[in-house]
Amino acid sequence: MIRPREIGYTDELLADGSVHRAYEDGRQEWRRRDPDGVVRWHDDADGSGTDELLGARTIKRVLADGTVTYGRDIGYGRTLWGNGDTMMVNRTSFGGRMGAILVGLGVTGLAVTASQLPPLSLTPEEEEELRQQAQATSSSGGGDSGSADADWDGGDWGNDDGGGWSDDDFG
């Protein structure tokens, strides 16, 4: 079992359709989802980059300097990053609040298993395969296929809503 450092955040939808994300450790970030589904972000420490949902609940983060890291949505508003040292928890979404309730009840813990870890690296071919899996899931309705990425905390990621915001855009 791995016990990652937990960092909570809340999202606020802004009038221009972007989102202001406030982290419990004091950091701030501004995010906007492009029509192709990629989330572009910049923060208050001059960092910037993109987050892309590849499929199988895997997220690819590319920093402005070209550094690539991967995350994995593990449910209940929680996203595990890198080698499992950090878990982002969406305190805004129903899933994040439900996850906190379940932890409080002892139903689920903060520890995660090795099977939940995101990949440390992927080849371009592996990334494309995940994208194709995600596309196939969304075009088949994304409902009851049993795929891990069929439901992203209730967000309809297959729907192009003109850059709108879901309650958990790539934690």
C-alpha positions in Angstrom: 0.0 0.0 0.0 1.1 3.5 -0.8 0.1 6.5 1.3 0.3 9.6 -1.0 0.4 13.2 0.2 -3.2 14.5 -0.2 -3.7 18.0 -1.6 -7.3 19.2 -1.8 -8.6 21.8 -4.2 -11.8 23.6 -5.1 -12.9 24.9 -8.5 -14.8 28.1 -9.2 -16.4 28.6 -12.7 -15.6 32.1 -14.0 -17.9 34.2 -16.2 -15.6 33.6 -19.3 -16.0 29.9 -19.0 -12.6 29.3 -17.5 -12.0 27.9 -14.0 -10.1 29.2 -11.1 -8.7 26.3 -9.0 -7.6 27.0 -5.5 -5.4 24.4 -3.8 -5.3 23.9 0.0 -1.6 24.5 0.0 -2.1 28.0 -1.3 -1.4 27.6 -5.0 -3.8 29.0 -7.6 -4.4 27.9 -11.1 -6.5 29.0 -14.0 -7.8 26.4 -16.4 -9.7 26.3 -19.8 -10.8 23.2 -21.7 -10.3 23.5 -25.5 -12.9 22.1 -27.9 -10.6 19.1 -28.5 -10.8 18.2 -24.7 -7.3 19.3 -23.8 -7.2 21.5 -20.7 -4.8 24.4 -20.8 -3.7 25.9 -17.5 -1.3 28.4 -15.9 -0.6 29.0 -12.3 0.5 31.8 -9.9 4.1 30.5 -10.0 4.5 31.1 -13.7 3.9 27.4 -14.5 1.8 26.4 -17.4 0.9 23.4 -19.5 -1.8 21.1 -20.7 -3.7 18.1 -19.3 -5.2 15.5 -21.7 -7.4 12.6 -20.8 -5.9 9.7 -22.8 -8.3 6.9 -21.7 -8.4 4.2 -19.0 -8.6 7.2 -16.6 -5.0 8.2 -17.5 -4.1 11.9 -17.8 -1.1 13.2 -19.7 0.3 16.4 -18.3 2.8 18.3 -20.5 4.6 21.3 -18.8 5.6 24.3 -20.9 9.2 23.0 -20.8 8.1 19.7 -22.4 8.3 17.6 -19.3 5.6 14.9 -19.4 4.0 13.3 -16.3 1.0 11.0 -16.0 -1.9 10.9 -13.5 -4.7 8.5 -12.9 -8.3 9.2 -11.8 -8.9 6.7 -9.1 -12.5 7.7 -8.4 -14.4 9.8 -5.8 -12.7 13.0 -7.1 -9.2 11.7 -6.5 -6.3 11.8 -9.0 -3.0 10.1 -8.3 0.1 11.6 -9.9 3.6 10.3 -10.8 4.8 7.5 -8.7 2.0 7.8 -6.2 3.5 10.5 -4.0 0.7 13.0 -4.6 -3.1 12.6 -4.7 -5.2 15.6 -5.7 -8.7 15.6 -4.2 -11.5 17.6 -5.7 -13.4 19.1 -2.8 -15.9 20.8 -5.2 -17.4 17.7 -6.9 -19.9 15.3 -5.4 -17.3 12.6 -5.9 -14.7 14.4 -3.8 -17.2 15.0 -1.0 -18.5 11.5 -1.2 -14.9 10.2 -1.1 -14.3 12.2 2.1 -17.4 10.8 3.7 -16.4 7.2 2.8 -12.9 7.8 4.2 -14.5 9.1 7.4 -16.7 6.0 7.6 -13.6 3.8 7.1 -15.1 2.4 3.9 -12.1 3.4 1.8 -8.7 4.6 3.0 -6.0 7.0 1.8 -3.7 4.2 0.8 -3.7 3.2 -2.8 -2.4 0.0 -4.4 0.2 -0.4 -7.1 -2.5 -1.3 -9.6 -3.9 2.3 -9.3 -0.6 4.0 -10.1 -0.4 5.9 -13.3 2.2 4.9 -15.8 5.7 6.5 -15.3 6.0 6.7 -19.1 4.2 5.8 -22.3 5.3 5.5 -25.9 3.5 7.6 -28.5 1.9 4.4 -29.7 0.7 3.5 -26.2 -0.8 7.0 -25.8 -2.5 6.8 -29.1 -4.0 3.4 -28.2 -5.4 4.9 -25.0 -6.9 7.8 -27.0 -8.5 5.3 -29.4 -9.9 3.3 -26.5 -11.4 6.5 -25.1 -12.8 7.5 -28.5 -14.4 4.0 -28.9 -15.9 4.2 -25.4 -17.4 7.7 -26.0 -18.7 6.8 -29.5 -20.4 3.6 -28.1 -22.3 5.7 -25.5 -19.7 5.2 -22.8 -22.3 3.6 -20.6 -22.1 0.1 -19.3 -19.0 -1.1 -21.1 -17.2 -1.7 -17.8 -14.3 0.4 -19.0 -12.6 2.4 -16.3 -12.9 5.6 -18.3 -16.6 5.2 -19.1 -17.6 7.6 -16.4 -15.2 10.4 -15.3 -16.9 11.5 -12.1 -20.1 12.1 -14.0 -18.5 14.3 -16.6 -19.5 13.6 -20.2 -16.0 13.8 -21.8 -17.3 12.6 -25.2 -19.5 15.6 -25.5 -18.1 18.7 -27.2 -19.7 21.5 -25.3 -17.8 24.3 -26.8 -15.1 24.4 -24.1 -17.5 24.3 -21.2 -16.4 23.0 -17.8 -17.1 19.7 -16.0 -16.9 19.5 -12.2 -13.5 17.7 -12.3 -11.5 18.6 -15.4 -8.4 16.5 -15.0 -7.6 16.8 -11.3 
